[in-house]
Amino acid sequence: MTDAVRFEVLGPVRAWRGDAELELGPPRQRAALAVLLLQEGTPLSPAQLVTALWGGAEPRAAVGMVRSYVSRLRHAGVPIESVGGGYAIRAGSLDVTEFERLLSSPPSLREALELWHGTPLSGVNGDYAEAARERLVQLHFKAREDLAAADIEAGRHVDLTDLIVEQPLRERPRELQMLALYRAGRQAEALELFTATQRLLESELGLDPGPELREMQRRILAADPSLAPPVSAPSQLPPDLPEFVGRVSLTSALSEALTRPTASVPVLGIEGLAAIGKTALAVHIAHTVDFPDGRLFLDLAESPDPLSELLHGIGVRDLPASASERAALWRTRTSGRRVLVVLDNARPEDDIRVLLPGAGGPAVLITARRRLYDVPHAHWTKLGGLSVQESVTLLTQVVGQDRVAAFPGETQALASRTAGLPQVIRAIGERLASRPEWTMTEALKRVGRPAPGAPARPPECQAIEKPYESAVAELTPWQRHAFERLSPFPRFSTATASAALDLPAQDTTILLESLVDAHLLEAAGPEAYAYQEPVRLFAESMQQVRNRPIMPEAAEGAIRTPLNGVLEAPYTLSSAGPSGGMADALA
């Protein structure tokens, strides 16, 4: 079977059969082929071909020359048919036909433009070719404009400078460039482009900008929300807990604050001890509130480039080069949109301000172990433990209703020991679930932290204490010393702490307040502080391990502590404090 011939006119006139390019002869012969191809199968008489090729200035033997061109093209392999005294080519594959077919489908514009290989009908002269070339060039230009408009709408970075340079008096590329600049957060540059266009049109044509260009200027000046692209409704939230326990009034209050109509951006923060349930609460709230334009979730402890991730989350594929442009684009794209942004595990070193979205619709919910003081207009809530009854409910979810109902008093006592800390409740519950033969009475005796030096540590202890270990790892030596040294006192006054730490009262207060900020201590009154019991037991175990004499066989090495760290020399209670002065306490 003979391979079909494929033709190109969107560039030089060329033809192939299979992988072999056909020899099409001199320019006028190629021009005859191009004229027949552009008729798309409609026959042309020799006289019509003569007119198309020479435009009224044909030589005396022009008809004979046309017949000669046709003969040579046929000999080269071009399938020219004789039809009613004329000639026609029914091309099975012609690039201009495919180009015009693809133009009808916006998603295919990029594919259509890839068919071009330079100036159409390159090397072909004459009025007919020039008119055909101009028509194709205008189609090409419009396709580039339409593709730029589609890219802008899709959130891609677009620069129409080349289009503007090629046809400086054409207004649509300038209108699209203004929109692209505005959506990139460069409003001033968009308006400067309008002013420059206005001057150019007045100078060259004596005209004002057209209605579309003037309307774009008006909408930019008015910060028209409809200029922002449709934000896809991302749903990045982790799953909500199957049965969220407690926090009912707090959930209601925070939900109401997030969704309250305001011209600014509601920014709410949840602070608290590691594993107290900050993320679980934030995710639960985010699932319950109405933000139809999307819910974004970002773990700041894991993200190397938070702003870029947020932009990708709302569909921006091509990002501006500079950080300031990305921040402006983020605000522009989210302004007026009902988008909720959950920023999890925020730390003091995170620049939260550049992550705040535009006003008039979005809201932000932050979780952090410590309150962040450089987030403008943020309202913070300290998250405490669950109530005893909520703790019992959570424990029941893990161990089962029947087991709890048989020993209600013991269950209450066990729940009370957890201080309402969810990770403690769940860890103990999982331990009990793994021992169905234990009664709740027996569980009260068995569950608990073993003494330092015990040959084994129950698995629930590791689950309970791992978040505390990470919190303690962030402490300075003075803070860690105070955290451990005061652990024998479940509740104590500033005076007691001052004596135990051998520090002046003012320094002691500053040190204790820093532990309150870290949620490792609780303020229990104007001059009083207290541990949550699971936290106190952890601190007490740290001190006991630290003060335990080094065993002879370990004298040359290190003793592993529950913190998985190397045992340091015991702290002394000298006025110099442990390993440094108070200047280091909050460093």
Buried (B, 14 or more C-beta within 10 A) or exposed (E): EEEEBBBBBBBBBBBBBEEEEBEBBEEBBBBBBBBBBBBBEEBBBBBBBBBBBBBEEBEEEBBEBBEBBBEBBBEBBBBBEEBEEBBBBEBEEBBBBBBBEBBEEEEBBEEBBEBBBEBBBBBBBBBBBEEBBEEBBEBBBBBBBBBBBBBBBBBBBBEBEEBBEEBEEBBBBBBBBBBBBBBBBBBEBBBEBBEEBBEBBEEEEEEEBEEEBBEBBEBBEEBBEEBBBEBEBBEBBBEBBEEBBBBEEBBEBBBEBBBEEEEEBBBBBBBBBBBBBBBBBBBBBBBBBEBEBBBBBBBBEEBEEBBBBBBBBBBBEEBBEEBEBBBBBBBBBBBBBBBBBBBBBBEEEBEBEBBBBBBBBBBBBBBBBBBBEEBEEBEBBBBBBBEBEBBBBBBBBBBBEEBBEEBEEBBBBBBEBBBBBBBBBBBBBBBBEEEEEBBBBBBBEEBBBEEBEEEEBBEBBEBBBBBBBEBBEEBBBBBBBBBBBBBEBBEBBBEBBBBBBBBEEEBBBBBBBBBBBBBBBBEBEEBBBBBBBBBBBBBBBBBBBBEBEBEEEEEEEEBEBBBEBEBBEEBEBEEEBBBEEBEBBBE
